[in-house]
Amino acid sequence: MDLKTVLATFTIIFLAELGDKTQLSVLLFASKGGKEGFPWDVCLGACLALVLTTVIAAALGYFGKAVIPEKVLHYVAAAGFVGIGIWLFVSEP
């Protein structure tokens, strides 16, 4: 395991996830909960969902590189990010 890769991945994902729809959904679910304390059920559900989607993405990236050249994956990922960015820019706030 490469610590530099772990830290780079953590930093990029952490910054990208701040204020996104996932975080806003968690905020909404937590705010609808009761007053009995910290919403551990919401936290656990969100954590499990994020872990599962991350495992799926990592597996697809790992196994997909055997089928799809790495350069193509880079272009597809970049196009996806640009497309999402444009969509977010032009969509209503």
ZAKOLPA-357676 format. One record per residue (C-alpha): residue number from 1; y, x, z. Coordinates in nm, 2 decimals. Layout:
N
{NUM,{Y,X,Z}}
...
This chain:
93
{1,{0.00,0.00,0.00}}
{2,{0.34,0.13,-0.10}}
{3,{0.61,0.07,0.16}}
{4,{0.88,0.11,-0.09}}
{5,{0.73,-0.17,-0.30}}
{6,{0.69,-0.39,0.01}}
{7,{1.06,-0.34,0.11}}
{8,{1.19,-0.39,-0.24}}
{9,{0.98,-0.71,-0.28}}
{10,{1.09,-0.84,0.06}}
{11,{1.46,-0.77,-0.01}}
{12,{1.46,-0.93,-0.36}}
{13,{1.26,-1.24,-0.25}}
{14,{1.45,-1.28,0.07}}
{15,{1.79,-1.27,-0.11}}
{16,{1.67,-1.50,-0.39}}
{17,{1.53,-1.76,-0.15}}
{18,{1.85,-1.79,0.06}}
{19,{2.01,-2.13,0.00}}
{20,{1.76,-2.24,-0.27}}
{21,{1.60,-2.58,-0.30}}
{22,{1.31,-2.47,-0.08}}
{23,{1.54,-2.38,0.21}}
{24,{1.74,-2.70,0.16}}
{25,{1.42,-2.90,0.17}}
{26,{1.31,-2.73,0.49}}
{27,{1.65,-2.79,0.64}}
{28,{1.63,-3.16,0.55}}
{29,{1.28,-3.21,0.69}}
{30,{1.38,-3.02,1.01}}
{31,{1.69,-3.23,1.06}}
{32,{1.49,-3.56,1.03}}
{33,{1.26,-3.45,1.31}}
{34,{1.29,-3.57,1.67}}
{35,{1.48,-3.40,1.95}}
{36,{1.17,-3.26,2.12}}
{37,{1.24,-2.90,2.03}}
{38,{1.20,-2.66,1.74}}
{39,{1.03,-2.82,1.44}}
{40,{0.72,-2.60,1.43}}
{41,{0.54,-2.85,1.21}}
{42,{0.80,-2.82,0.94}}
{43,{0.81,-2.44,0.98}}
{44,{0.43,-2.42,0.95}}
{45,{0.41,-2.65,0.65}}
{46,{0.68,-2.45,0.47}}
{47,{0.52,-2.12,0.56}}
{48,{0.18,-2.23,0.43}}
{49,{0.33,-2.36,0.11}}
{50,{0.52,-2.04,0.05}}
{51,{0.22,-1.82,0.13}}
{52,{0.00,-2.02,-0.11}}
{53,{0.25,-2.01,-0.40}}
{54,{0.29,-1.64,-0.34}}
{55,{-0.08,-1.58,-0.35}}
{56,{-0.11,-1.78,-0.67}}
{57,{0.18,-1.59,-0.83}}
{58,{0.04,-1.25,-0.72}}
{59,{-0.31,-1.34,-0.85}}
{60,{-0.17,-1.46,-1.19}}
{61,{0.03,-1.14,-1.21}}
{62,{-0.27,-0.92,-1.13}}
{63,{-0.52,-1.10,-1.35}}
{64,{-0.27,-1.18,-1.62}}
{65,{-0.19,-0.82,-1.69}}
{66,{-0.54,-0.77,-1.82}}
{67,{-0.47,-1.04,-2.08}}
{68,{-0.10,-1.02,-2.13}}
{69,{0.08,-0.68,-2.18}}
{70,{0.31,-0.59,-1.89}}
{71,{0.61,-0.57,-2.13}}
{72,{0.55,-0.93,-2.24}}
{73,{0.53,-1.04,-1.87}}
{74,{0.87,-0.87,-1.81}}
{75,{1.03,-1.05,-2.10}}
{76,{0.88,-1.39,-2.00}}
{77,{1.00,-1.34,-1.64}}
{78,{1.35,-1.23,-1.75}}
{79,{1.37,-1.53,-1.99}}
{80,{1.26,-1.76,-1.71}}
{81,{1.52,-1.63,-1.47}}
{82,{1.80,-1.65,-1.73}}
{83,{1.69,-2.01,-1.82}}
{84,{1.69,-2.12,-1.46}}
{85,{2.02,-1.95,-1.41}}
{86,{2.17,-2.13,-1.71}}
{87,{2.02,-2.46,-1.60}}
{88,{2.16,-2.42,-1.25}}
{89,{2.50,-2.32,-1.39}}
{90,{2.53,-2.63,-1.61}}
{91,{2.37,-2.89,-1.39}}
{92,{2.57,-3.10,-1.15}}
{93,{2.63,-2.94,-0.81}}
